[in-house]
């Protein structure tokens, strides 16, 4: 009689990690592994024979006193020999699982369940609690199991416990090199072929209003575990759900992957005798053909897939419409009064003839067309839907076709309208319902604190006095003025930030003009945006803006602007830490106003958005969140991180004007260490959102780090240089991509032509130049001639690109010493020596410079005079 440990009969790396952990709890137990193991599991066991003592199921012939099962709670999914040994007996069974809270087929059972990405995470924390420490190798394979089942923490089912467990395993000796060895990032040629077969056989099913991808394949021989390839295919094509039906040697595997709660693939798998998570599940079917299983899968899907919402479920009704004969001016006033960004245009019979939006009316108004009818500027080509049109089709129209608004038509009449925000709100509904409660608790009455002394101690005297002067002028004018945003945030944190932004509850331009008059500055007014900038005599600038609200009518769209109280102005901002305001008026000077617990978040070192649709309105806030988190070493709040991940999964970056993404990336590359931020971008899957062909590996990370060091050296050495440092990072960022993909991204990001050309030159010319310099043997003068026509950015890029220290040193020496080398002798000196002016002057001076660079002569007048004579003799020329 023995205690036996076993696992899911289709054993993966997570199950192996869990078995290793359970063996630490029951050191005397017999480990019985299933005969069917993934290739990666077999590889681990073969390469680490001392890792685990075990017998395969065919070699086990003992009796079972107690059974420990990991990674499944269904008796039908454990090895047959183990199942037969406990059949009809009251054997105590202990189960550790992360798939379901229900057990199936066991009698005397105790279940340990935790909703995690990997069951190894649950067992890791149990070992930690008991003070049982695995060996470094065991910890490494356990961590490998977590990485494998969570998709390196990118799968939707990943929990905070998975991160904590992995962190603990690394703290006790887990080796990341082992994980990297067994989790290769690149597919083998065989896997690429299989992936292509899976892709080529995809058909799109429409089931209960949901688009579901189904691929059916038949392999002539065993091809190993293809579940990770199914997951990859789902990610590449961004299907809501994907079901693979794969036949191999008389057995049919059904593998389901889903990104939508409307398709719970675990319910499909259970109906077919399998199991798993709602996002990832599988089943094994024997004695059926692939096509029989396919028909069964479709039949089951019709029963278990929840009906998708249709247009009638999410539309705004009744629709606000405008007449085609309404003037542009009247239409603009109507849209603003109704608080909407777009509307259907109807003719005198009430029939739909177009769509008008604020962008079109604004442009027409400023072009002097305010008295023209709306029909002259409206959109005439657009898509409509019916009340029963699935939301998935509407999403395609709104997000992919960039249509501002979609009218809903019934019997020829407009019965409602759908905006981008309606679609995205529907996709986010569960997260919004949960998150809004959290944000409502955080946004109540404002908190106050006096920071007058902090202002005095931390600001330059001149800036402090300017703020006091703004407050005095505002008080005289009966206007409330506040300094806000990053200035206040960095004041509290203790970082230097002299970008002074003043927000006014009232007319900002009026205050700006009065302040400029007081201090003798120049004022530049922007009436359309209700802002102004005052520039002082010494060039210092103070920005003024009326407190306003910004309404985003579509994901990624530019905001509409209107005046509002301070709280509304602050609510439109990106993160709570940027919502702090300090009042500047009279006796209240230095009063910090905090509506959204920004001060608390600064103290707790948290980045939090203000509301659940923040990333929908402006997906570039994702990049800003990571930038601030790295810059200040803050954590991203739990709710904010959840919303961030969903926004990335929904690929909301495609809804943003490319130029705005480019500018945010530029801000990232202006930071002290962009590498850390790009690492976080990779962690959240953002790089793949830009391009599925992005590669971010150790080679790229090392390149970024070398660029950082080169830039730091250059800043210290040439403090007044105007080199475009971010462009170096952009070139490195794009470098591994194919040429056509680089061109696409530069176009999509609306990169200015001169910057795009420089980026491409750094990539292509930089590669050629690096290769040339690394292979050749150049004298200093030859290197000088090679480099003298290159831009400074190119020299720095090649210096960072090369891994050869000697070459890097010579490139930097060129910049520091050789490039601007001044000879102790000039053309006038040559003239005085009797040399007749002409092309020979340049030849002689160039040759002198080469000989100095090559160490053949000192840069002193006497030495150079002698060298000139020598050069002339060599050229058979004489002094006059």
N, C-alpha and C positions, 0 to 999 in steps of 0.2 A: 504493500500500500504506500502511495507516495502523493505528495502535493505536486500538482502538475500546473505548469504555466503554458498557455497557448494563446494564439492570436487569430485574427480574421484570416480566413483560408486563402485570400488573395493578398499576401503579405506585402506591405509597402514599407518605406523608411520610417514613417511615423510609428507603425506597429512594431518595428524592430527597436526603435528607441524606447518605446513603452515596455517591451519585454525586458530590455536591459535594466530599466528602472525597477520593474516589479521583482526582478531577480535579486536586487539589492534589499528589497523588503522580505523576500523569502529565499535566503541564500542556499537552503538545502533542497529546494524544489527542483523537479525535473522539467526542463524546457523542451516542449514538443512543438516544433515548427511545421507549418503546413508545407506540403510538397510544392504548391504553386507560390513562387516568390518572384517579385519584380527583378529585372536584371540588375538594378542598382543595389538591391538587397543582397543578391548573390555575390556581386562584386565586393561589397563591404565584408561579407563573411569570409570570402576566399582570401582577401588581402589582409585580413586581421584574424588569423586562426585562434588567437588567444582571447579574443573579445568575449566569446560566449560559448559555454559548454551546452550542447543541445543534441537532440536526436530528431531526424525527420520523422514525419508521421508514420511512414511505412516501417520504421525501425522500432516503434514503441509497442511493447507487449505487456506492460505492467497494469496493475490495478490503481484506481484513482481514489485517494482519500479525500482530497479537496481540490477543486479546480479554480484556477485564476485565469480569467479571460480578459484580453485587452483589445480595444478597437472595434468591438461589435457586441451587441446585446441580444443577438438572434442566434439561437442554437443551430439553425440551418446554415450559418456562415462560419462555423468553426470546423476544423479538420474532421473528416468522417470517422477516423479511428477513435478520436476523443469522444465524439458524439455517441458512438456505439458503446463505449466503455461506461458511460453514465446513464444510458437508456434504461428506464424503469427503476432506477436507484435514487435514493434520497441523498445524493452527494452534494455537500455544501459548495455553492458556486459564488465566487466574488468577481464582479465585473467592473472594469474601469473603461468608461466610454465617453465620447464627446458628440455622438450622433443623435441619440434620442434618450428621453427619460423612461421609455417603456422597454421592458424585456419581453422576449418571445421564446417560448418553448422550454425554459428552465423551470425547475420546481423550487428547490431550496436556494434562493438567490438573494444576494445583497449587491445593490448597484451603487457605484460611485460615479456620479455624472457631473460634468461641467461643460457649459457651452463655450468651447474654445476652438481655435483653429486646428489644434493638434492635441491628441490625448497624452502625448509625452509631456506637454506643459503641465497638465493636471498632476501627473505622477512626479514630475520634477519638484513641484511645490510641496507635495506630500513628503518626499525625501528631505527637503530643506527643513520642513517643520519637525521632522524626527531627528534631525542632526546627522543624517546618513549622507556621506559625501562620496560620489562616484569618482573613479580614477579619471585622469585627464582624457584618456581614450574613450572611456564610457561617456563622459560628459560631452565629448566632441560628437559622438554618434547620436546621442540624445538631442543635441542642438541641431544636428543634421536632420533628424526626424521632424523637428519643429519647422525648420526652414522649408523642408520639402512639402509638408501638408498645408503650410500657410502661403506657399508661393513666394517665399522670402518676404513674408508679412504684407503681401499685396492683395491676397484673396479677400473677398468681402467678409468671410467668416472669421477673420483674424480678430482676436480679442486682446485687451491690455495684458491679460495673464500670459499670453504667448510672448510678448515683449519682456515681461518681468522674468519669466522662466528662462528665456534665452540669455538675458543679462546675467542672471545668477550662474548659469552654466559657464559662461565666459569668465566670470569672477573666480571660478574654482578650477580653471585650467583648460576649458574647451578651446580647441585650436581652429581658428578660421580657415587655415590652409587645408585642413581635412575636409571642411564643408565645401570649400571651393573645388577640391579634387573630385568630390562625388556629386556635386551639383554643377556640371559644366553649363556655361551660359549659351554656348553655340550648339546647334543641332548637328548631328552627324549627317553624312550624305544620305544614308538610308532613311533617317528620320525626315529629312527634307523631302525625299521621294514620297514617303507615307503622307506627309502633310499635304503635298500637292494632290495626291489621290483623294484624300478626304475633302479637300477644297473643290476639286473638279466635280465631285458627286453631290454637292450641296443643292438642295431644293428648298424653296421658302414656302412654308405652309401658313395658311391664314386660319387660325383656330380660335373661335370665340373672340374675334377681333384682335388677336395677338399674332404678330409675325414670329414664327418659330423656324429656325433652320434645322433641316434634317439631312444627314449624310449617310448613305448606305454603301458599304464596301465589302468585298469578299477577297480575302487574302489566301494564297495557295499554301503558305507556310506560316509558322509562328513568327510574329513580328515583335513580340515583347509588349510591354505596357505602353499603350498609346494614349492613356488618359491625359498626360501632360500636353500631348499634341492637340487633343480636342480643346483643352483650355486655351492653348495658344491660338488656335483657329478662331475661337470665340472672341479673343482680345483683338486679333488683327482686323476682323471684319465688324467688330462692335455689334454682333447679333444680340438681341435681348435674351435669347436662349438658343442652345444648340444641342441636338441629340444625335449621337453617332451610333449606328447599328453596324457592327463589324463582325463578319464571319471568319473564323480561323479553325481549320481542321475539325469540322463537325460541331464546333461550339460557337455560339453567337454572344458577343459582348454588347451590352447596351450601356453607353456612357452619356450621362446628362450633365450639362453645365447651364446655369441660368444667372442672369443679372437682374431679373425682375421678380418681385414677389407674386406676380400673377401666374408664374410658371414654377411650381415647387417640384423640382425633379426628384426629390426623395419620395414623393407620392407615386410618381411614375415607376421608380425603381421598386418600391414595395409591392405594387400591383404585379410586377414581373418576378417577384421572389428575391429582390435585392434590397438595398438600403443606402443610406448616406445622409447628406445635408440637403437643405432646401436649394442650396446653390450648386452642390456637386454630389452626384450619386451614381450608382452603377448596378447592373444586374448581369448574371450569367445564365444563359438558356441553352439547354442541350436538346438534341433530337428535333430541332426545328430549322427550317431554312431561313436565310437572311430575309427573304421577302415575306415569309410568314410572320417573322418577328416584326418587320417594318409595319405590316398592316395592323398587328396587335398594338404596337407603339402608338400609331395614329388613333386607333380606337380608344386607347386609354387616355391619350392627351385630350380628346374631346370631352372626357368625363372629368378630368382633374384640373384642367386649365381654367382659371377664373376669367370671367368675361372682361374684356378690356373696356375702358370707358370710351364713350363716343362723344362727338361734338356737342350733342345736346346736354351732356353731363357737365361740361366745363365752360360753356359759352356764357357770355354776358348778355342778358336779355331783359327788357327790349333794347335793341341797338340804338345808339345815338347816331343819327344820320344827318347829312347836309344836302341841300339842294344844289343842283349843278349850276344854277344861275346866281347863287350866293357869291358875293365878291370875296376876293382873297382876304381883305381886311375884316369883313364880317365873319368869315370862316375861322380866321386866326383868333378872333375874340371869342367865338363860340367854343372852340377847342379849349382855350385857356379857362373859360368860365366853367365848362363841364369837367375840367381836370383830366382830359383825355389827350392822347397823342395822335390818334388817327380815327378816321370815320369813313363809312361807305358813302358814296355820292349817288343820289337818286335823281331820276328825271321827273318831269311833271306827272307821270303816270305811276310813280313809286317804284319804278324798275331800276335795278342796280346798273350803273354805267361806269363806275370808277371807284378809286380809293384816294383819299387825300390824307396827308400827314403833316406834322409840324415842320419837318425838314423842308418839304416842298413849299409850304406857305411862308416860312421864314425867308427862304431864298427869293421867292416871288416878291415879298414885301420889300426887301432891301434892294431889289432891282427896279423898284418903282411901279410894280404891277398890282398895287394894292386894290385898285378899282376894277381889275379884270375879273371875269367870272372864274369860279373854281374849275370849271370844265377845261380851261386852257392849260392848267398846270397839273391836273390830277393824273394818277397812274391809270392807264387803260388796259394794261396786260397784267392779269393777276389770276389766282386760283380761288375757287369757291368750294365749299363743302356742304354736305347735307347733315341734318341732325343725327343720322345714324352712321356717319363716317367715323371710323376708328381714330382714336387720338394718335396712333402711330403714324397714320397718313398725314395728319395735320402737323405733327412734329416735323415730318420730312419737308412739308411746304414752308413752314415758318423758319426752321433752323437752317436747312440746307439751301432753300431757294431765297433766303433773306427777304421774305415778304413781311412787311410791317404788321399787317393785320389780315385775318382771314374771315370773310363774311360767311355766315351760315344761311343757306337758302332753303326755303320750303314752299313748294308750289309757286315758284317764281318770285317770292317776296323775301326780303331780308328779315330773319327772325332773331338773329343774334350775331355777335362777333367774338372772335378769339384772338388774343394777343400772344406774343412769345411768353410773357410772364404767366399767362393762364396755363400754357402748356408746361412750362418748367415748374410752376407751383404744383400742378397735378403730379408731376414726376417726383416731387419732393415731399408730397403731402404728409407722409408718416413722420419724416424727420422734422418738418415744420411744426406739426402738432406737438411733438415731444419738446422741441427746442423753444417754442414760443413761451411755454411755461417758465422755462429757465430765464429767458430774457425779460419777461414781465416782472419776475422777482428782482432782477437787477436794475430795472429802470423805474424808479419811483421818485421820491422827493430828492432834491439835490443835497449833497453834503458840502459843507463849507470849511475852509481852513485859511488862516492868514499866512501868506508866504512873503510878506513885505521884507522881512529881514533876509530871507533867502535870496530875494531879488537883489538886495543891496550887496550881499556878500559874494554872490556868484557871477554877477554881471559886471562888465566894464562900466566905469562911472558914467561914460558918455551915453551908453545905451540905457542905463538906469534913469538918467535925467531926461532922455528923450521920451521914455514911457511916462514919466511924471508929466511932461509937457503935453503929451497926447491926452492924458486924463484931465488936465486943467482946461484945455481947449474944449474937450467933449462936455465937461461940466458947464462951461460958459454957454455952450450951444444947446444945453438941455438934452444931450445924447448920451446913452450908455455905451461905453467902449471897453473892449476886452482884448487882451493879447491871448492867442489861442494856439492849439495844435502842437506841432513838433517843438516849437520854442519852449512851451510849458513842460511838455514831456521830458525834454532833455534837461531842463532846469531842475526838475525833480530827481532825475536819474543822476545828474551831476556831469553831463557832457556839454561841451561847448556847442552852441547853436545860436547864431545871431541873425537867423532869418525871421524878421519880425513881421508877423501877420496880425493885423488888427481887425476885429469883427465889430460892427456897429449895429445896434438895434435902432435903425433909422437910415438916414441918407449918408452913406459912406463918402460919397464924392464931396458933399458939403463939408464934412469934418476934415477931409484930406486937404481941401483948398485952404481952409482956415489954419490948419496946422502948418502947411507949406508957407503961408504968409508969416506966421510967427517965427519960423526957424530959417527963413530965407531960402527955402528949397524950391525945386521945380516939381510941378504936379502933372501927371499924365492920366487922363480920365478915360475909362472904358465904360461908356454909358450902357451898352447892351448887357454887360455882365454885372453892372452896379458895383464896379471896383475902380480903384485908383492907386497909383504908385507915386510916392513922394521921394525924390532923389535930393539928398543934401549936397552941400558944396563939395564935401570930400568924397562923394560917390556912394555913401551909405544909403540904403534904400529901406523904406517902410511901406508895406502894402496894406491897403485898406479895402474892406469888402463889407457890403451890407449883409447882415444875417439873412440867410436865404435857405430855401429848401430845394433839393434837387430830386426830380422824379425820373426814374428810369423806366421808360415804357417798354423796353425790350432788353433781353440779356445782352450785355456788351455794348449797348447803345450809349451815346453821349447823353448827359442829363439835361432836363429842362430846368430852368432857374426861375424862382419867384421869391419875393421877400417873405421873411418869417421871423418868429421870436428866436432867441438864442438857442433854446433847447432843440427846436427843429433843425436849426443850422448845424448843431453838434451831432444830431442824430443821423445826418446824411454822411458822416465821416466813416472811415473804414474800420477802425478798431477803437476799443474803449480807451486805450492809453493815449489816443489822439483827440479825446473829447474834453480835455481839461481846459478851463478858461480862467484867466485872472483879470478881475475888474480893475480899471485904471482910474475911475472917477474919485476925486476928492478924498473924503474920509474913508471910502471903501477901497482905496488903492491897496493892492496886494491881496484882495479877497479871492481865494481860489474857489471856483464853482465846479462841482463834480456831480453831474446828473446820473452817470452810468457806471459808477464804481471804478473809474479809470485809475484813481490813486491806489485803490486796493489791488488792482491788477498789476500795477507797477511794483508794488511791494511784494506781491506773490510771484512776480516774474512770469506773467501770463499774457499771451496774445489772444484776444477774444473779439469776434465781430459783434455788431450791435443787434443784428436781427438775422433770422434764419435764411432770408433770401439775399443776403449780402453778396455772396459769391455768384449768385444768379444774375444780379444786377450788374456786377462788374467782376468778371473772372480774373482780371489782372490783380485783384486784391490777393489772390492766392500767392502770386509771386512776391507781393509786398509783405504778406504775413511771414513768409519764409525769410525774407531779407531782414525784417525787424527781429525775428526770433534768433537769427544767427548774430546779428549786430549786437543785440543787448544780452544775448545768452538767455533768452526767455523760452519758456515752453509754450506750445500752442494748446489752448484750452481744449478739453475733451469734446465739448459740443462743436466748437469751431473746427477741430480736426475732422470730426465726422462729416460736417458739411463740406469741408475742403475735399475730402476723399470722394464724396458723391459727385461734386462738381467736376472733378477730374474724370471719374468714371463716365459721366454723361458727356464728356468731351466738350465742355462749354467754351473752351478756348476758340473753337471754330466760330463762335458767335461774336467774337471781339474784332474790332478793327485792327488789322495786323500791326499798324504803326504803333498802337498803344502797347502791344506786347513787346515790340522792339524797344520802346522807350523804357519799359519796366526792366527788360533784360539789361539795358544799358546802365540803369541805376544799380542793378546787381553787380555788374562788372566794374562799377566805380567803387564798390566796397573794398575794405582792406583785404578781405580774403573771400573772393567769390567761390572758391572751391567748396567751402562748407555749404554754401547755399545751393550750388548745383548738385552736390551730393544729396541734399534734402529733396531737391526736385526729382532726382532719379528715384529716391526712396518712395515718393508718392506717385510715380508713374507719369510725371508731367512731361518729361522729355519725349516719351512715346506719343503723347498727345500732340506734340509739335510734328513729329515724324516717327513712324514705326521703325525707320531705318537708323535712328540715332543709336550710337554706341557710346556707352560710358563705362570705361574699364580702367584698370590700374594705369595703363599707358597714358590715357587721357588725363587722369587725375594728377599724375606726375608732371605732365606737360603744364597743366594749370598752375601747379605749385612752383615750377621753374619760372613761369611768367610772373607770378607774384614777387618772387625774389628779384628778378631782373627789374621790374617796375620800382620796387623799393630802392634798389641801388640807383636807378636813374633819377628818381625824385630827390634823393639826397645829393646826388652829384650835380644835377642840372635843375635846381629849384625853380627856375623861371621858364623851363621848357614848356612848349605847348603841344607835346606829343599826345595823340589820341589813344590813351592807354586802353580803354574798353575795346577798341577795335582789335587789339591783340587777342583778347579773350574770345571775341566773336569769331575770329579766324580759327582759333583752336577748337572752339565749340562746334563749328561746321566741318572741320577738316576731314573727318573720316567718312563723310557722306558722298555719294556719287554726285558728279557735276550737275546733272539735271535736277537733283533734289536740292542742292545748294541754290541753284537759280530759282527754283520754285519758292523756297523759304525766303530768300531775299525779296522776291516779288510780293509774296503774301505779307511779309512784315513791312512792306512799303519803305524799305531802306533807301535813303537818299542815294542818288546815282554815284556821287563821288565816294561815299562810304562803301557802297556795294562793290565798286571797282577796286578799292583798296583792300577790302576783305578777300576778294578773289585773287588779287595779286599776291597777298601774303600767303594764301593757301598754295597756289600753284607755283608762282615764282619762288616763294619761300622754300618749298620742298626741293625744287631744282637747285637752288643756291646752296642749301644745306648739304645736299648730296655732293655737289661739286666741291665744296670747301672741305668736307670730311674726307673725300677720296684723294684730293690733290695735296701737293706739298708746295706751299706758297711762301715766298719771302714776304717781309713786311710791306715792301713797296708794291709787290704784285697784289697783295690783299687790299692795299689802299686803292689801287686802280680798279679792282673788282667792285669795291664798295662805294666809291665816291659819288656815284650817280644814284645810289639807292636812297629811298626815304628812311628817315630815322626809325620809323615803325618797323621797317623791314629788317634793319640791323638788330633791333631788340628782339624781333620775332625769331630770327635765325639763332640768335644767342640763346633764347629759351628753348628752341626746338632741338638744338644739338645736345647730345649727351656726352660730348667730348669736352672735358674741362679746359684743355689747352686752347681749343678753338674758341670757346666761349670767352676766355680771358683775353684773347687777341681781338675779338670783336668789340669787347667793352673798352679795351685799350685804344682801339681805333676811334671810338666815340670820345673818349676822355682826352687823348693826347695827340693822335695822328690827324684826325679830321680837320682840325683848325690850326694845324701847325704853322707858325709864323717864322719865316726865315730871318736870320740876322742880317741878311743881305737882300736888297730889293732891286727893282728895275733901274731906279735912279743910280744905285751903286754901280750896276753894270755899265750904265751910260758914262758915269764918271771914270770908270776903268778904261773907257775907250771903245766899248763894244757898240757897234752901230745898231740902233733900234730896228726891230723886225721880228719875224717868227722865231728867230734864234733865242730871243729873250725868254719866251715861254719854254723852249726846249731846255735851256740851261737851268732855269729855275725849277722846272719839273725834275730834271736829273739830280739837282742838288737835294731836293726834298727826298727823292728815292734813296740817295746815298746816306742821308741822315737817318731815315727810317730803318735802313738795313745795317746801321751802326758802322758805316765806313768812314764817317766824318762827323766831327762835333758841330753843333749849331752855334758857331762863334764866327765873328766877322773875319778874323785873320785866317782861320782854317778854311772858311768858305771861299775867301779870295783866292787862296792857293788852289782850291778844288776847281774853281771856275777856269783857271789857267789850264789845269789838267784836262778838263772837259773840252776846252777849245782845241787843245793839241790833239786830242782823240778825234775830234771832228774836223781837224785840219783847218781850223779857223784861227784868225789872229786878231788881237786888239789893234785898234787904230793907232 
